[in-house]
Amino acid sequence: MFRKIDDKTYASPQITVADVAEAKALGVGLIVNNRPEGESDDQTSGAEIEAAALAAGIAYVAIPVSHAGFSLPQVEALERALASAGDAPVLAYCRSGTRSTLLWALTQAKLGMAPDEIAARAAGAGYDIGPIRAQVDMLAANG
C-alpha cells in the first residue's frame, strides 16, 4: 500500500490506525496527513491517526490539501516537516496518494531537485506530476 518515492519518502492512499504499525516497521519517523478532515464519510480521522502515530513513537503533522490546489505555504510546511524528520523515512497520505506525491514534487523542486528526476521518481511510485509540471519547472528555476 505504501509507495516508495525515494529513500526517505512514501506516499499512500488513506491509511488506517492498523497501518501505523506497518509504518513503524518500515522505520517511519513522521506521518504527514494531506487529507482535509471530513472529505469522505469512510476516512479515518486525522485525530485517530495522530493518536496511533504518537503511541507508536511516530511524529505526525497535518498539511491538508483540498481539491482547490497547492499553495506556497503548504510547500514550505512540507519542507519543514521533511527537515524535522531527520534521516527517518516519512509517510505522506491523502485519498489516493496523488496530492501527497504532488506536494512532495513541488517541495523537491523548491529544494533544487531537477524536474525530470522528480517526474521519474513520482512515476516510479505510480504517480504522474503532469498536472503540476509547469509549477515544478517554475519552482526549480527559482529555487
N, C-alpha and C positions, 0 to 999 in steps of 0.2 A: 504494500500500500504506500509506503514512503518511497518517493522517487529521489534518487541522489542526483543533485545538480552539479555539485563539486565536492571536494574533500571535506568541506565544512558545512554544507547546506543540503537539507532535504526539503522537498515540497510534498504536500499531501492533500488529498481531499479531506473533508470534515473528519476529525478524529473523535474518539470516544474516551471515556475515562480509562477503559481497558487498554487502549492504545498507548497510554502514557508509560506503561510497563515496557512495551516494545521500544519506545523512545529511550527509556532508561538503559535498556540492554545494549542499545547502539552507542551509548555514551553521550547522548544529547544533553547539553547543559542549559539550553534555552528553548522554550516553545514560544513561537510568535503566532498569535491569532490574528489573521487578516480578515475575519468574517464579522460583519456587523451583527450585533445581537438581534434576535428575532427575525432573521432573514427568511427562515422557514420553520415550520412547526416541528420538524423532526431533528433539528440540530441540537447537539449537546451544548449547553450554555457555557460561555466563557468562564463563568464563576466555578462551574464544576470542573472544567479542565484545569483552571488555575489551582484549585484546591488539591487535585490529584497530582499536578506537577510539583507543587510546593512540598507535598507529603513525600514525594519521591526524590526530593532534593534537586529539582529542576526549576530554574528561573522561568518566569512567564511574563509576557508583555502582550498587550492588545494594541494593534495598529490597524483598525478597521478600514477596509477599502470597499466602498459601495460601488454600484454599477455606474456611478457618475464619473469614475475615473480616478486618476492619480494626481497627487499634489507634491510639491517640493517638501513640505513639512512631513509627509509620510515617508518620502525617500530619506530624509535626514533622520527620522525616528528609527528607521530600519538600520541605517548606518551606525547610529549609536548603539542599538541593540546588538548588532553583529560584533561591534568592538567590545561590548560588555561581556560577551560570551568567551572572550579569550580564545584558547585553542579548542574549546569544546564545540562539537557539532551543534547546529541549530536546525530545528524542525519548524517550518512555517506551514500553516494550513489555512484553507478557505473552503468554499463549497467543493471545488474540483481540483484545487491546487494551481489553477491558472493565475489568479490575481496575485497569489504569493510569489509565483515564478516571475511574473511581470514586474512586481515591485522589487524583487531581487535584481532583475536585469537593469532596471533604472538605477538602482543603488550602485551596482558594479560599474555602470557607465560613468556615474559621477565620480567614482573612485579611480577611474582611469583604465579599466579593462577594455580591450578592443571590442567593438560591436560584433565583429564576426565570431570572436571567441565566445561572447555572451550568447549569441544566437545558437552556436554549436552546442554549448553546454545545456542550454534550455531544451534544445531539440533532443539531445541525448537522454533527457529525462521525460521526453514525450510532450513537450510544450513548445508552442510557436510564439515567438515575440513579434511576429509580423504586425499586429495591431499597434504596437508602440515603437516600431523600429525607428521612425523619424525622431521620436523623443530620445531614444537610446543614442542615436547618432549625434544629436544636439548636445546631450549631456556629456558624451565622450569628448566632443570637440571643445567644450567649455570647461571640462574637468580640470 
